[in-house]
Amino acid sequence: MTNQKLRVGIIGANVTYGWGPRAHLPAILGLPEFELTAVCTAHRETSEASQKKFGAIHAFHDYRKIINHPDIDIVSVVVKVPQHHEMTMAALKAGKHVFTEWPLGATLEEAQEMADLAKVKRVHTMVGMQRRCSPIYLRLKELIDDGYVGTILSCSLKQIGSGVQTRTSDRTWQKDASLGANTLTIAFGHAIDALTMCVGELSEVSAIISTQVKQWYESDTGKYVDVTSPDNILVSGKLENGAVLSAHVAVQPYHGSGQHLEIYGTEGTLVVDHGETRLLGAKSGQKELEEIPIPARLTWIPSDIPQGPPFNVAQMYRRFGEAIISGKRAEPDFYSALERHRLITAIEKSSREGIRQEI
């Protein structure tokens, strides 16, 4: 394995839309240790178009062919969440290493099945919680581990995005909360995962989950469709060390203010401002927050990989590849995802029953 490239097959490689062509394909093409062996979409025409654009060796429009192909080491599942379980389980059964996007499954039970089978098959897995490989969050974790803030006392997270209430009918499937792809699982899931990577896991939560916008308008059909997916998530809780946490993650109709994260401790303060663009900090004795530089050593990938979606995904593929070659575990894997699914399930139960939940 060490003398040859890791051969990747991507399910969900349509050239016109989706996370595959926006993030995964540019990431793989920019990393010399990987080979794009195959692409797969739902139709022959789109798979061949993807093959032509990205230079894959093979093109398939049946995911079973990519999973069972002998020349593929890694299967990347980059499709809608309701399809994750079926395709991922098939890839695991075939003995492939698997990179599945987040959320891992539509439910906790699906995630548990995938994590359990990966353990039985003794393959390496990766789940698309890409903020874990963002240099700014890697530096934030280093500083906290090195005692920059001392003992953590409290932290707060606010992430407000802008929602699209008018969309075409092929983009309204996320209206159904049971399908597992919504503000709670995706926006909140990514945000809380990055935070807990840095400050530790939650031990208890109290939550309100709300659907404030009850309908979306389909511009191509002229119909309004009912929405059950939540768009506002408010959580308060305690970390395992006793620190308190508050989080508000939402998608509002217009002009979301973005992400802001604050961590307060006995010795200092750390702030992530404007998403992943600035890390600020101040120790006791300093008069105000100052920008903290991010060391170049936390960027593991070639400089020609573009910023934006491909960057953190490429960081993850590099970590994944190193784990496969070395035989060591690398996070975030399917068990990392399982932890996050358990937290989301506890948050849903707290909101539904109005009772604080222990994790």
C-alpha positions as CSV (number, residue, x, y, z in Angstrom):
1,M,0.0,0.0,0.0
2,T,2.8,2.4,0.8
3,N,4.3,2.1,-2.7
4,Q,1.1,3.0,-4.6
5,K,-1.5,5.6,-4.5
6,L,-4.7,5.1,-2.6
7,R,-7.5,4.5,-5.2
8,V,-10.7,6.4,-4.5
9,G,-14.2,5.9,-5.9
10,I,-16.7,8.7,-5.3
11,I,-20.4,8.1,-5.2
12,G,-22.1,11.4,-5.8
13,A,-20.0,13.1,-8.4
14,N,-22.5,14.9,-10.5
15,V,-20.6,17.8,-12.1
16,T,-23.5,20.3,-11.9
17,Y,-24.3,20.3,-8.2
18,G,-23.5,18.8,-4.8
19,W,-20.7,18.6,-2.2
20,G,-18.8,16.0,-4.3
21,P,-17.7,18.3,-7.1
22,R,-17.5,21.3,-4.8
23,A,-15.2,19.8,-2.2
24,H,-14.3,16.1,-2.5
25,L,-13.2,15.9,-6.1
26,P,-10.9,19.1,-6.0
27,A,-9.5,17.8,-2.7
28,I,-8.6,14.3,-4.1
29,L,-7.2,15.7,-7.3
30,G,-4.9,18.0,-5.4
31,L,-3.3,15.3,-3.2
32,P,-0.6,13.3,-4.8
33,E,-1.1,10.2,-2.6
34,F,-4.6,9.6,-4.0
35,E,-5.8,8.5,-7.4
36,L,-9.4,9.2,-8.6
37,T,-10.1,5.8,-9.9
38,A,-13.9,6.0,-10.4
39,V,-16.9,8.3,-10.2
40,C,-20.5,7.3,-9.8
41,T,-23.7,9.2,-10.4
42,A,-27.3,8.1,-10.9
43,H,-27.2,8.3,-14.7
44,R,-24.8,7.2,-17.5
45,E,-24.7,10.6,-19.0
46,T,-23.8,12.4,-15.8
47,S,-21.2,9.8,-14.7
48,E,-19.5,10.1,-18.1
49,A,-19.5,13.9,-17.9
50,S,-17.9,13.7,-14.4
51,Q,-15.3,11.2,-15.7
52,K,-14.4,13.6,-18.5
53,K,-14.2,16.7,-16.3
54,F,-12.3,15.2,-13.4
55,G,-10.2,12.6,-15.3
56,A,-11.4,9.4,-13.5
57,I,-10.4,6.1,-14.9
58,H,-13.9,4.6,-14.6
59,A,-17.5,5.9,-14.7
60,F,-20.4,4.1,-13.2
61,H,-24.1,4.8,-12.7
62,D,-24.7,1.9,-10.4
63,Y,-23.1,2.3,-6.9
64,R,-22.7,-1.4,-6.5
65,K,-20.2,-1.5,-9.3
66,I,-18.0,1.1,-7.7
67,I,-18.2,-0.7,-4.3
68,N,-17.3,-4.1,-5.7
69,H,-14.5,-2.9,-8.1
70,P,-11.2,-4.6,-7.2
71,D,-9.1,-1.6,-8.0
72,I,-10.7,0.7,-5.4
73,D,-9.4,1.1,-1.9
74,I,-11.6,3.9,-0.6
75,V,-15.3,4.5,-1.3
76,S,-16.5,8.0,-0.6
77,V,-20.3,8.3,0.0
78,V,-21.2,11.9,-0.9
79,V,-25.0,11.7,-1.5
80,K,-28.2,12.7,0.2
81,V,-28.4,11.6,3.8
82,P,-31.2,9.0,3.3
83,Q,-28.9,7.0,1.0
84,H,-25.9,7.0,3.4
85,H,-26.8,3.8,5.3
86,E,-27.5,1.6,2.3
87,M,-24.4,2.6,0.4
88,T,-22.1,2.7,3.3
89,M,-23.1,-0.7,4.7
90,A,-22.6,-2.2,1.2
91,A,-19.1,-0.6,1.0
92,L,-18.2,-1.9,4.4
93,K,-19.4,-5.4,3.6
94,A,-17.1,-5.3,0.5
95,G,-14.2,-4.6,2.8
96,K,-13.5,-1.0,1.6
97,H,-12.3,1.9,3.7
98,V,-15.1,4.4,3.7
99,F,-15.4,8.2,3.9
100,T,-19.1,9.1,4.4
101,E,-20.4,12.6,4.6
102,W,-22.0,14.0,7.8
103,P,-24.6,13.2,9.1
104,L,-23.4,9.6,9.0
105,G,-27.0,8.3,9.1
106,A,-30.5,9.6,9.2
107,T,-30.9,8.2,12.7
108,L,-28.8,7.1,15.7
109,E,-29.7,3.5,14.9
110,E,-28.3,3.7,11.4
111,A,-25.1,5.3,12.6
112,Q,-24.7,2.6,15.2
113,E,-25.0,-0.2,12.6
114,M,-22.4,1.4,10.4
115,A,-20.0,2.0,13.2
116,D,-20.4,-1.6,14.5
117,L,-19.9,-3.1,11.0
118,A,-16.8,-1.0,10.4
119,K,-15.3,-2.4,13.6
120,V,-16.1,-6.0,12.6
121,K,-14.6,-5.5,9.1
122,R,-11.5,-3.8,10.6
123,V,-11.5,-1.1,8.0
124,H,-10.7,2.6,8.4
125,T,-13.5,5.1,8.3
126,M,-13.8,8.9,8.1
127,V,-16.9,11.1,8.5
128,G,-17.3,14.6,7.0
129,M,-16.9,16.7,10.1
130,Q,-14.3,18.8,8.3
131,R,-14.0,21.6,10.9
132,R,-11.9,19.1,12.9
133,C,-9.2,19.6,10.4
134,S,-9.5,23.4,10.0
135,P,-6.2,25.0,11.0
136,I,-8.1,27.6,13.2
137,Y,-9.8,24.9,15.2
138,L,-6.7,22.8,15.4
139,R,-4.9,25.9,16.9
140,L,-7.8,26.6,19.2
141,K,-7.6,23.1,20.6
142,E,-3.8,23.4,21.0
143,L,-4.1,26.6,23.0
144,I,-6.8,25.2,25.3
145,D,-4.8,22.0,25.8
146,D,-1.7,24.1,26.6
147,G,-3.6,26.0,29.3
148,Y,-4.1,29.3,27.5
149,V,-7.5,29.9,29.2
150,G,-6.8,27.9,32.3
151,T,-9.8,25.9,33.5
152,I,-12.7,26.4,31.2
153,L,-15.6,28.1,32.9
154,S,-18.1,28.8,30.1
155,C,-18.4,28.9,26.4
156,S,-21.0,30.2,24.0
157,L,-21.7,29.5,20.3
158,K,-23.9,31.5,18.0
159,Q,-24.2,30.6,14.3
160,I,-27.0,32.3,12.3
161,G,-27.3,31.5,8.6
162,S,-29.6,32.8,5.9
163,G,-32.3,30.4,4.7
164,V,-33.8,30.2,1.3
165,Q,-37.6,30.1,1.6
166,T,-38.0,29.9,-2.2
167,R,-36.3,27.0,-4.0
168,T,-37.0,24.6,-6.8
169,S,-38.8,21.3,-6.0
170,D,-35.6,19.2,-6.3
171,R,-34.2,21.2,-3.3
172,T,-37.2,20.9,-1.0
173,W,-36.6,17.3,0.2
174,Q,-34.9,18.6,3.3
175,K,-38.2,19.9,4.5
176,D,-38.9,16.5,6.2
177,A,-37.1,16.2,9.5
178,S,-37.2,12.4,9.4
179,L,-34.8,12.4,6.5
180,G,-31.9,13.5,8.7
181,A,-30.6,16.6,6.9
182,N,-31.6,19.8,8.5
183,T,-30.3,22.7,10.6
184,L,-30.1,20.5,13.7
185,T,-28.1,17.7,12.2
186,I,-26.0,19.7,9.7
187,A,-25.4,23.3,10.8
188,F,-25.6,22.6,14.5
189,G,-23.9,19.2,14.2
190,H,-20.8,20.7,12.5
191,A,-20.7,23.7,14.9
192,I,-21.1,21.7,18.1
193,D,-18.6,19.0,16.9
194,A,-15.9,21.6,16.4
195,L,-16.5,23.1,19.8
196,T,-16.6,19.9,21.7
197,M,-13.4,18.8,19.9
198,C,-11.7,21.8,21.6
199,V,-13.4,22.0,25.0
200,G,-14.6,18.4,25.7
201,E,-17.9,16.6,25.6
202,L,-21.2,17.7,27.1
203,S,-22.5,15.7,30.1
204,E,-26.1,17.1,30.1
205,V,-28.3,19.3,27.9
206,S,-31.5,21.2,27.9
207,A,-32.8,22.3,24.5
208,I,-35.5,24.0,22.5
209,I,-35.9,22.9,18.8
210,S,-38.2,25.0,16.7
211,T,-39.5,25.2,13.2
212,Q,-40.2,28.9,12.8
213,V,-40.7,29.0,9.0
214,K,-43.5,26.5,8.4
215,Q,-43.6,26.5,4.6
216,W,-41.2,26.8,1.6
217,Y,-42.3,28.0,-1.8
218,E,-41.4,25.8,-4.9
219,S,-40.6,28.2,-7.7
220,D,-41.0,25.6,-10.5
221,T,-44.3,24.1,-9.3
222,G,-45.8,27.2,-7.8
223,K,-46.7,25.3,-4.6
224,Y,-46.1,25.9,-0.9
225,V,-44.8,22.8,0.9
226,D,-45.1,22.1,4.6
227,V,-41.8,22.0,6.6
228,T,-41.1,19.9,9.7
229,S,-37.3,20.4,9.7
230,P,-36.2,22.6,12.5
231,D,-34.6,26.0,11.8
232,N,-33.8,27.2,15.3
233,I,-31.8,25.2,17.9
234,L,-31.2,26.6,21.4
235,V,-29.1,24.5,23.8
236,S,-27.8,25.0,27.3
237,G,-25.7,22.4,29.1
238,K,-22.7,21.4,31.1
239,L,-19.4,20.1,29.9
240,E,-17.8,17.1,31.6
241,N,-15.5,19.4,33.6
242,G,-18.5,21.3,34.9
243,A,-18.2,24.4,32.6
244,V,-21.5,25.8,31.2
245,L,-22.3,26.1,27.5
246,S,-24.9,27.9,25.5
247,A,-25.6,27.6,21.8
248,H,-28.0,29.1,19.3
249,V,-27.7,27.8,15.8
250,A,-30.4,28.9,13.3
251,V,-31.2,29.5,9.7
252,Q,-33.2,32.8,9.4
253,P,-35.0,34.1,6.3
254,Y,-32.6,37.0,5.7
255,H,-29.1,38.3,6.5
256,G,-27.7,35.8,8.9
257,S,-24.8,37.2,11.0
258,G,-22.5,34.2,10.7
259,Q,-20.7,32.3,13.4
260,H,-19.2,33.5,16.7
261,L,-17.6,31.3,19.4
262,E,-16.4,32.4,22.8
263,I,-14.5,30.4,25.4
264,Y,-13.8,31.8,28.9
265,G,-11.5,30.4,31.5
266,T,-9.7,31.2,34.8
267,E,-6.7,32.5,32.9
268,G,-7.9,33.9,29.7
269,T,-10.4,34.2,26.8
270,L,-10.4,32.8,23.3
271,V,-12.8,33.8,20.5
272,V,-13.4,32.5,17.0
273,D,-14.9,35.3,14.9
274,H,-16.4,35.5,11.4
275,G,-16.6,31.8,11.0
276,E,-13.1,30.4,10.5
277,T,-11.3,33.7,9.5
278,R,-10.0,35.0,12.9
279,L,-8.8,33.6,16.2
280,L,-8.6,36.2,19.0
281,G,-7.3,35.8,22.5
282,A,-6.2,37.5,25.7
283,K,-4.6,36.3,28.9
284,S,-5.2,37.8,32.3
285,G,-3.3,41.1,32.4
286,Q,-3.9,42.0,28.8
287,K,-6.2,44.9,28.1
288,E,-8.0,43.6,25.0
289,L,-8.3,40.7,22.7
290,E,-5.6,40.3,20.1
291,E,-5.5,38.3,16.9
292,I,-3.6,35.0,17.2
293,P,-1.7,33.8,14.2
294,I,-2.3,30.3,12.8
295,P,1.0,28.4,12.4
296,A,1.7,27.2,8.8
297,R,2.4,23.7,10.2
298,L,-1.3,23.2,10.7
299,T,-1.8,23.3,7.0
300,W,-1.0,19.8,5.7
301,I,-1.9,20.1,2.1
302,P,-0.4,21.6,-1.1
303,S,-0.7,25.3,-1.5
304,D,-2.5,25.0,-4.8
305,I,-5.6,23.4,-3.3
306,P,-8.1,26.2,-3.3
307,Q,-9.5,27.8,-0.1
308,G,-13.2,27.2,0.6
309,P,-14.9,23.8,0.6
310,P,-12.0,21.8,-0.8
311,F,-9.5,23.0,1.8
312,N,-10.7,21.3,5.0
313,V,-11.9,18.2,3.1
314,A,-8.4,17.9,1.6
315,Q,-7.0,18.1,5.1
316,M,-9.3,15.3,6.1
317,Y,-8.3,13.1,3.2
318,R,-4.6,13.6,4.0
319,R,-5.3,12.5,7.6
320,F,-7.4,9.6,6.4
321,G,-4.7,8.4,4.0
322,E,-2.1,8.5,6.7
323,A,-4.3,6.4,8.9
324,I,-4.8,3.8,6.3
325,I,-1.1,3.5,5.5
326,S,0.0,3.5,9.2
327,G,-2.9,1.3,10.4
328,K,-3.7,3.8,13.2
329,R,-7.0,5.3,14.0
330,A,-7.8,8.8,12.8
331,E,-10.7,11.0,13.9
332,P,-13.3,11.9,13.0
333,D,-14.3,8.3,12.2
334,F,-17.6,6.6,12.5
335,Y,-17.4,6.3,16.3
336,S,-16.8,10.1,16.4
337,A,-20.0,10.5,14.4
338,L,-21.8,8.1,16.7
339,E,-21.0,10.4,19.7
340,R,-22.4,13.3,17.8
341,H,-25.6,11.4,16.9
342,R,-26.1,10.5,20.5
343,L,-25.8,14.2,21.5
344,I,-28.3,15.2,18.8
345,T,-30.7,12.4,20.0
346,A,-30.5,13.7,23.6
347,I,-31.1,17.3,22.4
348,E,-34.2,16.1,20.5
349,K,-35.5,14.3,23.5
350,S,-34.9,17.3,25.8
351,S,-36.9,19.5,23.5
352,R,-39.7,17.0,23.0
353,E,-40.1,16.2,26.7
354,G,-39.0,19.5,28.2
355,I,-36.6,17.8,30.5
356,R,-32.8,18.1,30.9
357,Q,-31.0,15.1,29.5
358,E,-27.8,13.4,30.6
359,I,-25.6,12.3,27.8
